[in-house]
């Protein structure tokens, strides 16, 4: 089966996630789709697998134009997608899940299905007990089940989205050898969506690289890793030099912190931040950088270690208390956790300003009007916040931050903002820094991290490495961070594979 | 959408729902060979035709109003305090602790006689608050949804009540206490069954809740929590503390409603002492869409129904005589119809918005 994508374009609001992408996938080959977070990989694969339609562009299978309304349509044409979080039904058995989505009569044929399951799994070298419940399986086993299910439903092109996140080394080995066998012996097409260069090097024949929604590279493997990193992250502009500034006292100190992120545990994180410093937290999505921010805000518990705020342990303090001590946290999901859908701007300012029992509504409205003018928010005091645009919601969130801050914890502060709003946000944040606040922020955009950070903490595979010499002129800083994030930075491959293998499966 | 248009929409929904509920009742009556129109006339006369009937309506409204006032706080904070029934029951039980010990003759108590009723009411509030506090702690510390905690606590409170009136507090052949002494009862006007003190307390409680929601930080914080507790926390609201106090205040008001039931409506403690006023409060708050300004008229409306149905049930004319539970059917049907109507209206509004966006 030969699949071709022609001029696929998809826009979300002002963001062009896919910009006239044209890619080809031939039978029997294993492709990698590389790119950093937000490069447009997932959007493209969701279009190819029928989860969302493109704004424009066509999909051709063996020269025929096809359109998909649903993932089931795509699967009927032979395209199956394995999601990062397997889309199975946890409280059913393996066999029940395998039978889901089969087009059969009213009475499913369990025995036939059981034989088919055993046969398919055996062919790929997977071991799946048909009567175990799915929620007792590891992520790796759930992936195996999903692959077997997709194949039995006739998939000829298999898309795997970050399949090696959260599975053990043996499971990865089994997965890769099964994929290689499928491609070589049965002519299946495999697309691996990943930002892990190791996996790409180990598995793939060809690589497509996306950046900012555009196709920036198409190479045959083997290609040197350095070349791929350059393609993925681009050649960034020289780092702007920061004018000399005096650092103040130590504001935040993390001592041997261990905390649990979505799929891995970050261990032995130590950091000292002084007033007036900006620390960027880099890493793949879910590597623990957001969790560390939340821990500093008292919103997430530590496994061990401690965090001190100006010498005082924050253990046992909740966020509202820390807020009064000058710590502010701004999450990336503005309407999910930041602003209150349904309340007006005036009500937000009334909520955050003042402490008395009674609310002075007139005063709150005046304050709201002042802040709206000062922060250039497009909205009125009586506007419910959900009616504001993303950029204006971010402005409102910054306007709501208390005056005298010592520590600002920001999760992706410029998510979804255009260039102008991004520049404005940073102007406001750097003004806070110059007043003596320390800033910790995460961002999927390495350029942003390199541009604004004094030091960078890179989260990768459960470790946090501090990078202090970003100004080293011999290396491109973005490229260097890219390698560290991809797991090439410390101790070589073996050390983290060993750690992985030892990690308890979920 | 303007304020006027919203009002008109709400009024329209309510009238449509009222017609739907009345139609249902009429169909039921016709199928039983009763005369709906004659019954309606009889119902209205019985409920609001005489001063004593009107007094009955007002007094029946008071415990519902107290529960609805408390529930306004919890519903605003997004808490489904289904445990309100149990809180009413505990209030009645706690009031009885004092009431059953008061002798018939307290003429030599002097100034202390005037403290009996306040002490009973305070104890009742404590009982309700205690029960609500347990549900709140189960939610905050134990992560147990307030609905499940409330249902369990309702069950426990009913069994405590039954074991008391069947056991140590039982007087006579029926499972109930002896009638309370006059000094233990809520003072009332002899000619109409009206208690000015009760009316004053209920209105004051409702007014306080109304003001709290409108112009205090507590009220605004509850609204923020109800809309989005995570965001409220990030904005510096102490979510758990506010949830706790909303529940406890609601429990205290429900306890007060329980005391009304024991010390006024029934005059003794007996099984089913709450008479469902807690759930009635839930229905009222649901019907108003958690809008405090609407609670007072809706509560009065809800109080008319049982009084009127009682008059129908005791009527000698077989063409209109019908069981009083039909009134409950009417109330339930009305609330459902209003909720459905609001849902339909929201759906239509969303569709209109989508259409105006596209074209």
Interface residues (C-beta under 8 A of the other chain):
Chain A: X299 X318 X319 X320 X323 X324 X329 X330 X331 X335 X336 X337 X338 X339 X340 X341 X342 X343 X347 X348 X350 X351 X352 X354 X355 X356 X357 X358 X359 X361 X400
Chain B: X215 X216 X217 X218 X220 X221 X223 X224 X227 X228 X230 X231 X232 X233 X234 X235 X236 X237 X238
